[in-house]
């Protein structure tokens, strides 16, 4: 096993583990991912070495003597656990365009947090960090397609619900985006071809929430062969279903005429691009009108007769939301966990249907776990975790 792992990671002195994995075709990538999962201790040491090397010339790296830290224990003794408040001043400098603070070079982008744990924040992302997130999204999508092969049937489409990949820029001109938007952008080509939303809309930077929701429903409703939805929080899909029925008359008129309602505020250049690729579809509109008249609503089972897959968050507080949305979907719909993550990173990769758990993304993050209720800050590593234990997650990333 160790010999095979070394073969996968050979040459990691000049390339990080994620860089080496990114070069692999999908089949080899998945095999390598599982091999790495079976060797957590050696993988995590090499990941930590990658991280330290990527930041050894930064201010923080020099302050903490990254170039001299050769072992996990040396790192844990030298580098303290910190939170956002302790590094806010340095993040402000990065937003202004400063470089070499936490990692070598400037921030490649900033990710806007949702504010679920307080005031929304902007978190700096390095080029290596973007690479890791993209790689996690790629493996997640590959395994999703393996668990739900019906998605890849020719002619079938998938709805990906995400926030914009770019909201704007910092005062230093660095792009600000969202974690879910980045995930949509990082999907493999095979998955992007299945998307019901056009690339022009998915990558648009100036769409309001109202316009995004309306367009998402408009494109999805016209596509009869929609087989599934991929998103982080399935609550958004539930909201879209309610908005779909509230705006049914406008949506059906748009589908019939091949237009986008003037009630929706859009940049005229974007409107022109989107409308130029639309075609009148009176047959689909008539079909939907019959369903609406019969049921007094646009029911998922009838508007999308082959709808069968949902990939979303399924654990923790999302579990109740999943239970609620299931009431509005056919009982045959299969639920797949999309994966645990946050603005700070994408931390696991699920590989089983109807199961909210997932395998840790060991190749991209150095994981430490702080036992809940502990009197000190003594963390444990991946290979030291105990089944049934409760831990706080401590992350060091590229």
SULURPE-V888607 format. One record per backbone hydrogen bond with DSSP energy under -0.5 kcal/mol. CO is the residue of the C=O (numbers start at 0). NH is the residue of the N-H. Records with the same first field share a line. If there is no record, write none. Layout:
CO = NH / NH
//
This chain:
0 = 4
1 = 5
2 = 6
3 = 7
4 = 8
6 = 9
8 = 11
10 = 13 / 14
15 = 19
16 = 20
17 = 21
18 = 22
19 = 22
20 = 23
24 = 28
25 = 29
26 = 30
27 = 31
28 = 32
29 = 33
30 = 34
31 = 35
32 = 36
33 = 37
35 = 38
38 = 42
39 = 43
40 = 44
41 = 45
42 = 46
43 = 47
44 = 48
45 = 49
46 = 50
47 = 51
48 = 52
49 = 53
50 = 54
51 = 54 / 55
52 = 55
53 = 103
54 = 57
57 = 61
58 = 62
59 = 63
60 = 65
61 = 64
64 = 67 / 68
65 = 68
67 = 69
70 = 74
71 = 75
72 = 76
73 = 77
74 = 78
77 = 79
82 = 85 / 86
83 = 86 / 87
86 = 90
87 = 91
88 = 92
89 = 93
90 = 94
91 = 95
92 = 97
93 = 96
94 = 171
97 = 106
99 = 58
100 = 59
104 = 99
108 = 124
109 = 111 / 176
110 = 112 / 122
114 = 117
120 = 112 / 122
122 = 110
124 = 107 / 108
125 = 129
126 = 130
127 = 131
128 = 132
129 = 133
130 = 134
131 = 135
132 = 136
133 = 137
134 = 138
135 = 139
136 = 140
137 = 141
138 = 142
139 = 143
140 = 144
141 = 145
142 = 146
143 = 147
147 = 150
148 = 151
149 = 152
152 = 155
156 = 226 / 227
157 = 159 / 195
158 = 160 / 229
159 = 161
163 = 177
167 = 175
169 = 172
173 = 169
174 = 109
175 = 166 / 167
176 = 111
177 = 181
178 = 182
179 = 183
180 = 184
181 = 185
183 = 186
187 = 190 / 191
188 = 192
190 = 193
191 = 194
193 = 157
197 = 200 / 201
198 = 202
200 = 203
201 = 164
207 = 211
208 = 212
209 = 213
210 = 214
211 = 215
212 = 216
213 = 217
214 = 218
215 = 219
216 = 220
217 = 221
218 = 222
221 = 223
222 = 225
224 = 156
226 = 307 / 308
227 = 158
228 = 310
229 = 160
231 = 233 / 312
232 = 235
233 = 237
234 = 238
235 = 239
236 = 240
237 = 241
238 = 242
239 = 243
240 = 244
241 = 245
242 = 246
244 = 247
246 = 250
247 = 251
248 = 252
249 = 253
250 = 254
251 = 255
252 = 256
253 = 257 / 258
254 = 280
260 = 263
262 = 264
263 = 265
266 = 270
267 = 271
268 = 272
269 = 273
270 = 274
271 = 275
272 = 276
273 = 276
274 = 277
280 = 284
281 = 285
282 = 286
283 = 287
284 = 288
285 = 289
286 = 290
287 = 291
288 = 292
289 = 293
290 = 294
291 = 295
296 = 298
298 = 301 / 302
299 = 303
301 = 304
303 = 306
307 = 333
308 = 228
309 = 311 / 335
310 = 230
311 = 337
314 = 317
315 = 318
316 = 319 / 320
317 = 321
318 = 322
319 = 323
320 = 324
321 = 325
322 = 326
323 = 326
324 = 327
325 = 328
329 = 332
333 = 309
334 = 353
335 = 311
339 = 346 / 347
341 = 344
344 = 341 / 346
346 = 360
348 = 358
351 = 336 / 354
358 = 348
359 = 361
360 = 363 / 364
363 = 397
364 = 366
365 = 395
367 = 393
368 = 370 / 379
369 = 391
370 = 373
376 = 378
377 = 370
379 = 368
380 = 383
381 = 384
385 = 388
389 = 371
391 = 369
393 = 367
395 = 365
//
